[in-house]
Amino acid sequence: MPIDPVEQQARFDQQGYSKHLGIEFDLVEEGFARLRMPVKEHHLQSVLTVHGGIVATIADAAAAQALHTVLSDGEAFSSIELKINYLSPARAGDNLLAEGRIIRRGSRIAVGDMEVREEASNRLVAKGLHTFIIQKDTSS
């Protein structure tokens, strides 16, 4: 099934939460997606670093967008587990790049690798693993 990045980006841009956080769709290829988020003051928690939930969100979204590229018509997915290690802080003014790669796509389970980096320095902010269950799409 060919990937239509324009259609995939349009679907991504409709997600209210991602739009609210300022997460931008950057690149999609088969089994891979990269998202970008300029860090603003409203992303920070009390010690003036990006809240871990926001870092996890952009990592999660990158892996999910990567998974979309390897699904067949009539398939949907849900998260089973997300594990993330926070390795260095991000601050206002940073630009975060999150990359998601599908490292295993079985008939029912898929596993994605996630990395979040600060774009200018290429500093690794977080590393994670995301496990999904693949199901029949019952939304229609």
C-alpha positions in Angstrom: 0.0 0.0 0.0 1.6 3.3 -1.1 2.0 6.0 1.6 0.2 9.3 0.9 2.2 11.7 3.1 -0.2 14.6 2.3 -3.2 12.6 3.5 -1.3 11.4 6.5 -0.3 14.9 7.5 -3.9 16.2 7.0 -5.1 13.5 9.4 -2.3 14.4 11.9 -3.1 18.1 11.7 -6.7 17.4 12.7 -5.6 16.1 16.1 -6.5 18.8 18.6 -3.9 17.8 21.3 -1.0 17.8 18.9 -2.1 21.1 17.4 -2.5 22.6 20.9 1.1 21.6 21.8 2.5 22.9 18.5 3.7 19.5 17.2 4.4 19.7 13.5 4.5 16.9 11.0 8.0 16.8 9.4 8.6 13.6 7.4 7.1 10.2 6.8 8.5 7.2 5.0 7.6 3.6 5.2 8.0 2.5 8.9 9.4 6.0 9.9 8.1 9.3 10.9 9.7 12.5 12.2 7.8 15.3 14.1 9.1 18.7 15.3 8.0 20.9 18.2 9.4 24.3 19.0 9.5 24.5 22.8 7.5 27.4 24.2 7.1 28.7 27.8 3.7 26.9 28.1 5.6 23.5 27.7 7.6 24.1 30.8 7.0 22.8 34.3 8.2 24.4 37.6 11.9 24.0 37.2 11.7 25.5 33.7 12.3 22.4 31.7 9.8 20.7 29.3 7.3 18.6 31.2 8.0 14.8 30.7 4.5 14.2 29.6 5.0 16.5 26.6 8.3 14.7 25.7 6.4 11.4 25.9 3.6 12.8 23.8 5.8 13.8 20.9 7.7 10.5 21.1 4.4 8.6 21.2 3.0 10.5 18.2 6.2 9.8 16.1 5.9 6.1 16.7 2.2 6.1 15.9 2.7 8.0 12.7 5.4 5.5 11.7 2.9 2.7 12.4 0.3 4.2 10.1 2.6 3.7 7.2 2.7 -0.1 7.5 -1.0 -0.7 8.2 -3.2 -2.3 5.7 -6.7 -1.0 4.8 -9.1 -1.9 7.5 -6.5 -2.0 10.3 -6.3 0.2 13.3 -4.2 0.1 16.4 -4.0 0.9 20.1 -1.1 1.3 22.5 -0.3 -1.5 24.8 2.8 -0.1 26.5 5.0 3.0 26.2 8.4 3.1 28.0 10.5 6.2 27.9 13.8 7.2 29.5 14.5 10.9 30.0 18.2 11.6 29.3 18.5 15.3 29.3 16.2 18.3 29.8 14.8 20.5 27.1 14.1 24.2 27.7 12.2 27.1 26.1 13.8 28.0 22.8 14.8 24.4 22.0 13.4 22.7 18.9 12.6 19.0 19.6 12.7 16.4 16.8 11.0 13.1 17.6 11.7 10.1 15.3 9.6 6.9 15.4 10.7 3.7 13.6 8.7 0.5 13.5 11.2 -2.2 14.3 8.8 -5.2 14.3 5.3 -5.5 12.7 3.7 -8.8 13.3 0.1 -9.8 12.6 -1.2 -8.5 15.9 1.7 -6.7 17.6 4.0 -3.9 16.4 7.0 -2.4 18.3 8.3 1.1 17.6 11.6 2.7 18.6 11.4 6.4 19.6 14.0 9.1 20.0 13.6 12.7 20.9 16.5 15.1 20.2 17.2 18.8 20.5 17.6 19.8 16.9 20.5 22.3 17.0 22.8 20.3 19.2 21.5 16.8 18.3 21.4 16.1 22.1 19.4 13.0 23.0 16.5 14.1 25.2 14.6 10.9 25.5 14.7 7.3 24.2 11.7 4.9 24.3 9.9 1.8 23.1 6.3 1.7 22.1 4.2 -1.5 21.8 0.9 -1.5 19.8 -1.9 -4.0 19.2 -3.2 -4.1 15.7 -6.9 -4.6 15.3 -9.6 -4.4 12.6 -10.8 -0.9 12.2 -14.4 -0.7 13.5 -14.8 3.1 13.2 -16.7 3.0 10.0 
